[in-house]
Amino acid sequence: MSLSAPALRARKRRRGEAPIVMVTAYDEPGARYVDAAGVDVILVGDSLANVVLGHADTLHVTMADMVHHVAAVAAARPAAHVVADMPWLSYHLGDFEAVRNAAALIRAGAQSVKLEGGRNRLEVIGALLDAEIPVMGHLGLTPQSVLAFGGFKVQSKTREATSMLIEEAVLLQEAGVYAIVVEGVPAGVGTMVTEALEIPTIGIGAGADTDGQVLVLHDLLGLSARAPAKFVRQYADLGTVITDAVSRYRDDVRSGAFPSESESYPNPAGLLD
């Protein structure tokens, strides 16, 4: 049985729990391989826009895109918990629209949803929880705010901004989210937010003291066209492996070495007489 949102809510490192391992994946093969590695959570992220669809930011991914890819991840039947990002404008136009859009992600195979923002999201979080939909929060560098931020910039670099971030994290906890992603903040800020909460934090560019970590599958495998962010550790260079394999296939086709006799269906007796 998949890890539940209440089970994840209990995963605080200071209580002796193992850190949460979350990986962002977008399709059945990715989810299948990630799940076989034993991760706790698969995030179907709106980073789909950047990583898979080639856009410059996450603002160009739609609800239809997200439902499609959540269903693809769910088709792997992972043991990991599947959480789906609510894309930009899917929860900004009122509680009814937010619940309807979240329900579409749940029906596609997600077990919870993630949305960005702090005190300005409390009402919609309440509506989602009233509909029995578990919610994960997201603070710090929130990619859907890239236009307002003026780019993908590290957040909470002052005491005032840090205090505000902690205050908003506590508000999200009180609202009922089961975990909070903290992105793009100084390591010490990640520590302070984590220590202030009874629910787990999952860091991405937030230092080593959060209750878990998340990376995008394509980034850790070396499949991303983007320059790796400071917080990314690349564990393989599969891009080079793929290009080399396709190049050898190209050479074999052009030389006539592929397909061989063993890779061709035999002719039935008398067919060519």
Summary of the structure (lengths in Angstrom):
residues: 273
radius of gyration: 21.6
end to end distance: 59.2
largest distance: 86.9
contacts: 881
relative contact order: 0.12
helix: 44%
strand: 14%
